[in-house]
Amino acid sequence: MRFRTFFALALSTVPWMAAQPVIRPVNGIQNAMGYQTTLAPDCLFAVFGTGLGPATLTFADGQNYQTSLAGTSISFKPVGGGAVIPARLVYTLATQVAGLLPSSIAPGAYAVTVTYRNVNSAPQNVAVVARSLGIDTVDTSGSGPAQANVGNVNNGLSLVRFTSGTLPGPGFTWTLTPAHPGDAIVLWGTGGGADPANDSGGSSGDQTAAGNFKVLVDGVTITPFYSGTATLYPGLWQVNFYLPQDITPDCFAAVQVAAPGTTSNMVTIAIAPPGQDSCSDPQLNTASLAKLDAGGTIVGADFGLYKFPTQEMASGQFGRYAATEVALRKAGQRFGACLVTDIKAVAASKYPAAPDSLLDAGSSLPFAGPGLPAGSSLLRITGPYYGDSLLPGTLRAGTYTITGLGGPDIGPFSASVRFPSDFTATNLDSIDRIDRTQPLMLTWSGLGMDRVRIQVATNVQVGGTADDPVTRNVAVQCDVDGGLGAYTIPPEALALLQPTDQGNIQIGAYTSRATFTAPLVAGGEIDYGQISYNPTDGIVGVIVQ
């Protein structure tokens, strides 16, 4: 059983600015769907920069892609020497060019040059490996909800969404639905590996066994029943798999496709319980999920009280989030009580999981509770972001309340949380090294706490420049009952961290049950509001092996 759908490449609409081709120095060459910087044979890729092509977007005629289009060509020259390999052009524009890397290219390092009107760009190196699948997403960003189908619904003319509905198409109608246990899911992407037949629109069929492909869904490993190219679409791959009958429903189930030595970008699919036409999220109701399905945004409030050995503070914000940003905050591979998130960030750009914008709740938010001076408040900082720095020893056991008097965007509100009496990490200082193949146990003691959160994180530069680095941020976050006194992180979760001598461990108490609501001045209410406490008994640096 195989299914097809349409796919889209992200297009820049910035006007043509320069005649000299210049490839962007950071993330200038990427997989056209997953946006990883490692390419593979039979991969659709994108080059970003200036002066790469004409001022008007020009597509290839049909799908028999040629090595030159509207004066633009792209060459891959082996860094170690050898014959130059021309790419096939899909479209060209001054700021972005897309091409198909032929299946004949061998893995290795290549110097990529874009030529426009006989003027060459400076070369930029890129790595080509045997397989580097990038999965397509709804917003074509390479993150968030996948552009996936349910193969057993409406003859495959379905799109996985949080809620149910229909979407008219040319001569047919798409069914919109969350996935359910037992469904056949189809992922679309590019970079799965060489297939000479697909270079011209054919397909050599299933490569699941040859590539040893596996699909990871919230930490559950699944063997797909088809992994290969899609007929009629050069460079397009599909991975078809069945969701297990016992899969845990999750609006933001993390999905990756793995082959030996490589893992795709992380995307999400919505999985609903059997018989339900909407997935269920503990924080977002159906109306909020429907906003995200429609391409809209939701408004959320996140406030917290933080107690470190040498610093205490209260802070928070009201933010507007699109589906991808919500997914990045919620999704990751799950191993027991642990969630592993993996986010790539460019220093000069907005952090991918950060909100699109912040909302103004007024010039200050009154803040009251044990140990606080009379008249305390969280001040509005640029953004607007709200915060108050406190002297060590200020936060004590008891209830704290943040009050909003009303501002341009947010009306009056009140949010309260009970702070625990004490928390102590009992073995944190003895850990200076983590073996990713072995379990890691953390212990603690304390009174009055709801939950305990353990986080082990690595942050490694994976590209860019010294002034504008690209970093990969991997965090293992385990949320457990505070009364346990100890928790062991499984090696399967630790294995996803990056080797580095600058990892860190943090452990603290927290609450996940203090919620509130607030009115929007424009009408309606925020989609969620949460306030938490986090007394943390230090952060230690560790070597991760």
TAHU-V589173 format. One record per pair of residues at least 12 apart in sequence whose ideal C-beta (glycine too) atoms are under 6 Angstrom apart, sorted by the first residue. I is the first residue (numbers start at 1). J is the second residue. D is the distance in whole Angstrom. If there is no record, write none. Layout:
BEGIN
<<I,J,D> <I,J,D>>
END
This chain:
BEGIN
<<2,226,6> <3,149,6> <3,151,5> <3,156,4> <3,186,5> <4,230,6> <5,149,6> <7,136,5> <7,188,5> <8,140,6> <9,32,5> <9,98,6> <10,140,4> <12,95,4> <12,96,5> <14,95,5> <16,55,4> <16,94,3> <17,50,5> <18,50,4> <18,51,4> <19,51,5> <20,51,5> <21,51,5> <21,52,5> <21,114,5> <21,116,5> <21,121,4> <22,49,5> <22,50,5> <22,51,6> <22,121,6> <23,47,6> <23,49,4> <23,121,5> <23,124,5> <24,48,4> <24,49,5> <26,464,4> <26,468,5> <28,48,5> <28,49,6> <28,124,6> <29,47,5> <29,112,6> <29,126,5> <30,46,6> <31,45,6> <31,134,4> <31,191,5> <32,44,4> <32,45,5> <32,46,5> <32,98,6> <33,134,4> <33,136,4> <33,189,5> <33,190,5> <34,134,2> <34,135,6> <34,142,5> <34,264,6> <34,265,4> <35,142,4> <36,134,6> <37,463,6> <38,127,5> <38,129,6> <38,132,5> <39,101,6> <39,128,5> <40,129,6> <40,131,5> <40,132,4> <40,191,4> <40,193,6> <41,103,5> <41,105,5> <41,194,4> <42,103,4> <42,194,5> <42,195,5> <42,198,6> <42,235,6> <43,101,5> <43,190,5> <43,191,4> <44,100,6> <44,190,4> <44,235,4> <45,99,6> <46,98,5> <47,97,5> <47,114,6> <48,96,6> <52,94,6> <52,97,5> <52,114,5> <52,116,6> <53,72,4> <53,92,3> <53,93,5> <53,94,6> <53,97,6> <53,116,6> <54,70,5> <55,94,6> <57,93,5> <58,70,4> <58,92,5> <59,91,5> <60,89,6> <60,90,6> <63,201,6> <63,234,6> <65,88,4> <65,89,6> <65,90,6> <65,100,5> <67,86,4> <67,88,6> <69,89,4> <69,92,5> <70,92,5> <71,116,6> <71,117,5> <72,92,4> <72,97,6> <72,116,5> <73,115,5> <74,87,4> <74,99,5> <74,114,5> <75,113,5> <76,110,4> <76,112,6> <77,111,5> <78,108,6> <78,110,6> <79,109,4> <79,111,6> <85,105,5> <87,99,4> <87,101,6> <88,100,4> <100,234,6> <100,235,5> <102,199,6> <103,194,4> <103,195,6> <103,196,5> <103,199,5> <105,128,6> <107,128,5> <107,129,5> <107,130,5> <109,125,6> <109,127,6> <110,126,6> <110,128,6> <111,123,4> <111,125,6> <112,124,5> <112,126,5> <130,193,6> <131,192,6> <131,193,4> <131,211,6> <131,259,5> <131,262,5> <132,191,5> <132,262,5> <133,189,5> <133,191,5> <133,192,5> <133,257,5> <133,264,4> <134,189,5> <134,190,6> <134,191,5> <134,265,6> <135,187,5> <135,189,4> <135,264,5> <135,265,6> <135,267,5> <136,188,5> <136,189,6> <137,267,6> <139,324,6> <141,324,6> <142,265,5> <143,324,5> <144,323,5> <144,324,3> <144,327,4> <145,268,5> <145,323,6> <146,187,6> <146,267,4> <146,269,6> <147,188,6> <148,160,4> <148,185,6> <148,187,5> <148,269,6> <149,186,4> <150,179,6> <150,183,5> <151,184,4> <151,186,5> <152,184,5> <153,175,6> <153,177,6> <154,175,4> <157,172,6> <157,174,6> <158,175,4> <158,177,6> <159,174,5> <159,176,5> <160,179,5> <160,269,5> <161,176,4> <161,293,5> <162,251,6> <162,270,5> <162,279,5> <162,289,4> <162,293,5> <163,278,5> <163,289,5> <163,290,5> <163,293,5> <164,176,6> <164,177,5> <164,277,4> <178,270,4> <178,272,4> <178,279,4> <179,269,6> <179,271,5> <180,272,6> <180,274,6> <181,243,5> <181,245,5> <181,247,5> <182,245,5> <183,243,5> <184,242,6> <185,241,6> <186,238,6> <186,240,5> <187,239,5> <188,238,6> <189,237,5> <190,235,5> <190,237,6> <192,237,4> <193,211,6> <195,229,5> <198,229,4> <198,234,6> <199,234,6> <201,232,5> <201,234,5> <203,229,4> <203,231,5> <205,228,6> <206,226,5> <206,228,5> <207,227,5> <207,228,5> <208,224,5> <208,227,4> <211,259,5> <212,259,6> <212,260,6> <213,227,4> <213,259,5> <214,258,5> <215,241,5> <215,257,6> <216,256,5> <216,333,6> <217,253,6> <217,255,5> <218,250,6> <218,253,5> <218,254,6> <218,334,5> <219,333,5> <219,334,4> <219,335,5> <222,241,5> <224,239,5> <224,240,6> <224,241,4> <225,240,6> <226,240,4> <227,239,5> <239,257,5> <249,271,5> <249,272,6> <249,273,5> <250,271,5> <251,270,5> <251,279,4> <251,281,4> <252,268,5> <252,327,5> <252,330,4> <252,331,4> <253,269,5> <253,271,5> <254,266,6> <254,268,6> <254,331,4> <254,332,5> <254,333,5> <255,267,5> <255,269,6> <266,342,6> <268,327,5> <268,331,5> <283,528,5> <288,527,4> <292,323,4> <297,320,5> <297,321,6> <297,322,5> <298,321,6> <298,527,4> <299,320,5> <299,526,5> <299,527,6> <300,319,6> <300,527,6> <300,528,5> <301,318,5> <301,526,6> <301,529,4> <302,316,6> <303,316,3> <303,402,6> <303,415,6> <303,531,4> <304,532,5> <304,534,6> <305,400,6> <305,533,5> <306,534,5> <307,395,5> <307,535,4> <308,536,6> <309,538,6> <312,390,4> <312,392,6> <312,394,5> <312,395,5> <313,389,5> <313,390,6> <314,378,6> <314,388,5> <315,387,4> <316,386,5> <317,358,5> <317,385,5> <318,359,4> <318,361,6> <318,410,5> <319,355,3> <319,358,6> <320,355,5> <320,356,5> <320,357,5> <321,355,5> <325,353,6> <328,352,5> <328,353,4> <329,353,5> <335,490,5> <335,492,5> <335,493,4> <336,490,6> <337,478,5> <337,479,6> <337,480,5> <338,476,6> <338,478,4> <338,489,6> <338,493,4> <339,477,5> <340,476,5> <340,493,5> <340,496,5> <341,475,5> <342,474,5> <343,473,5> <344,472,5> <345,471,5> <346,470,5> <347,468,5> <347,469,5> <348,468,5> <358,383,4> <358,384,6> <359,409,4> <359,410,6> <360,384,5> <360,407,5> <360,408,5> <360,409,5> <361,404,5> <361,407,4> <361,410,4> <362,405,5> <362,406,6> <362,407,3> <363,380,5> <364,377,4> <364,379,5> <365,377,6> <365,378,4> <365,386,6> <365,402,5> <365,404,5> <366,403,4> <367,388,6> <367,402,5> <368,401,5> <369,400,3> <370,396,4> <370,398,4> <371,394,5> <371,396,5> <395,419,6> <397,419,6> <397,421,4> <397,448,6> <398,419,6> <399,416,6> <399,418,5> <400,417,6> <400,419,6> <401,416,4> <402,415,5> <409,521,6> <410,518,5> <411,519,4> <411,521,6> <413,518,3> <415,516,4> <415,531,4> <417,514,4> <417,531,5> <417,533,5> <419,533,5> <420,448,4> <420,449,4> <420,509,5> <421,447,5> <421,448,4> <422,446,5> <422,447,6> <423,446,4> <423,449,6> <423,509,4> <423,535,5> <424,445,5> <424,446,6> <424,537,6> <425,444,5> <425,507,5> <425,537,4> <426,443,5> <426,444,6> <426,445,6> <427,443,5> <428,507,6> <428,540,6> <432,542,6> <433,543,5> <434,542,5> <434,544,5> <435,545,6> <436,494,5> <436,495,5> <436,497,6> <437,491,5> <438,491,6> <439,488,5> <439,490,6> <439,491,6> <440,489,5> <441,488,4> <442,454,5> <442,487,6> <442,507,5> <443,486,4> <449,482,4> <449,509,4> <450,482,6> <450,511,4> <451,479,6> <451,482,5> <451,510,5> <451,512,6> <452,480,5> <452,482,5> <452,509,6> <453,479,5> <453,508,6> <453,510,5> <454,478,5> <454,507,5> <455,475,6> <455,477,5> <455,506,5> <456,476,5> <456,505,5> <457,475,4> <457,504,6> <458,474,5> <458,497,5> <458,498,4> <458,500,5> <458,503,5> <458,544,6> <459,471,6> <459,473,5> <460,472,5> <460,498,5> <460,500,5> <474,497,5> <474,498,6> <476,493,5> <482,509,6> <497,544,5> <499,544,6> <500,544,5> <501,543,5> <503,542,5> <503,544,4> <504,539,6> <504,541,5> <505,540,5> <505,542,6> <506,536,6> <506,539,5> <508,534,5> <508,535,6> <508,536,3> <509,535,5> <510,532,5> <510,534,5> <511,532,5> <511,533,6> <514,531,5> <515,529,6> <515,530,5> <516,529,4> <517,529,5>>
END
